[in-house]
Amino acid sequence: MENSIYDRDLPRTAANYAALSPLTFIERAAAAFPRRPAVLHGSLRRDWVEVYARCRRLAHALTRRGLGRGDTVAVMLPNTPEMVEAHFGVPMAGCVLNAINTRLDAESVAFMLEHGEAKLFIVDREFEATARQALARLQRAIEVIDVDDPQYGGPGARLGRLDYEALIAEGSPDFAWQLPGDEWDAIALNYTSGTTGNPKGVVYHHRGAYLNAVSNILVWALPHHPVYLWTLPMFHCNGWCFPWTVAAMAGTNVCLRRVEAAAVFDAIRAHRVTHYCGAPIVHSLLVNAPEEMRRGIAHRVSAMVAGAAPPAAMIEGMERLGFDLTHVYGLTEVYGPATVCAKQPEWDSLGVGERAMMNGRQGVRYPMEEAVKVLDPGSLQPVPADGETIGEVMFRGNITMKGYLKNPDATQQAFAGGWFRSGDLAVLQPDGYLRIKDRSKDIIISGGENISSIEVEDILYRHQAVMIAAVVASPDPKWGEVPCAFIETREGSAVTAEELAAHCRAHLAGFKVPKKFVFGPVPKTNTGKIQKFLLRQQARSAAAIDV
């Protein structure tokens, strides 16, 4: 077939084509804004020229060790300057960054090091004990680089022969790193927090990382030189791609080893933080902090929350705090957030409760994700925009993972029908916004009626005594399943099962009201997600309070 006239004599060359990669963002930041602050950590201050030079040193040191395209470099670091540098220096060498959850046990860490075939392991001293146990489980040796953060004063011994500063001293600040030859090359490996069996290794490519980093700018209307506080772990979906986003806008990374309410508010005041991200539990921590801790913040702070459905009560609380909240939704497989509840100006005239309900939806696709649909999982036909018909949320486009590492069956299953199947159940509302109803495994079927656990949880969160609420199915001889609510109360508050049931009956159909309540600590994953699979086990055996 003859080429189009637009294909003849119009070659793709180095002059008119380059692979998309977020690595170009730091090069520009250093060139355009060399003396702008790039990283703040305790008393440490580094500008973009310094950070860029350190990243190039890291890349050169890795290259000198023979590491290159497709080699995995694992890191076990909190939100410190070294973690920021790893997001650039590791892929500058052509390597793939595997940022490991610092809260995992040794067995899980060992699995990830082995499965990802890590060639180098960079470890903060705080996690030495876990890392040492993980390394002892391996059948091969991995070079370990120690990081000794001056902000950490706790226990922990050296694991390797070199520390991080000695490593990067081996490299040149003028190292001539190259863009990937193919933007489809892997840039990062992230493991899912699988609740059963081994976690799956989600592979990101340079193109997707670039496009999602830019999408973050667009959906948040991110200004030049934002001051970004690292409350979100950078090991979680590469910090939703924000290490690259902040570089694109020559912003300031305010590092934070540990998320505590006092430390967050102190950092916001001291550095005039403009933006931060976090799961609902982080925002709830701030909303429920003592009043005196929150005083003295007069400037605008923009917060981004991701979750299947942050409770409306939390959204209302953030408004009262004076923080501007943007709700996004996504999964590890789509680089973190991939939809946004884009705010409409007419919502401003609504009451705070109704506005919170509108802002609590998952919304519309990210600008650079090709499509997000609510489809019937069998026919792949779109559900009607009636707010009632339940389908599965499915993604398609450039900010969807390459696939699962060494797991072709899981990859094929996830992409069956030409869509990434999220496993999240949702409805499409008349205005085109999607709203999550539940995970497919979390829907409760009681007497043939579907009950959204998220809907029930949202009502429970509106009770002033409730700090955390989680609802799962409990076996019932008459109805098959009934809702069972697990409740953590606020400090100093008390509430009975009967009071909570009455509260729910005032807002829900009778069959949706929890029939059982369990009071006490609610188990969470290492990333702060509620472990519903454990709650389902407890619901089958726990001494629940029936109402």
Beta strands, then each sheet from edge to edge (+ up, - down):
strand 1: 37-41
strand 2: 44-47
strand 3: 72-76
strand 4: 96-99
strand 5: 118-124
strand 6: 143-147
strand 7: 162-163
strand 8: 186-191
strand 9: 201-205
strand 10: 227-229
strand 11: 252-254
strand 12: 275-278
strand 13: 302-306
strand 14: 324-331
strand 15: 336-340
strand 16: 364-365
strand 17: 371-375
strand 18: 391-396
strand 19: 403-404
strand 20: 420-428
strand 21: 434-439
strand 22: 444-446
strand 23: 449-451
strand 24: 466-476
strand 25: 480-489
strand 26: 516-519
strand 27: 545-546
sheet 1: 2+ 1- 11- 10- 12- 13- 14- 15+ 16-
sheet 2: 4+ 3+ 5+ 6+ 7+
sheet 3: 8+ 9- 19+
sheet 4: 17+ 18- 20+ 21-
sheet 5: 22+ 23-
sheet 6: 24+ 25- 26- 27+
end
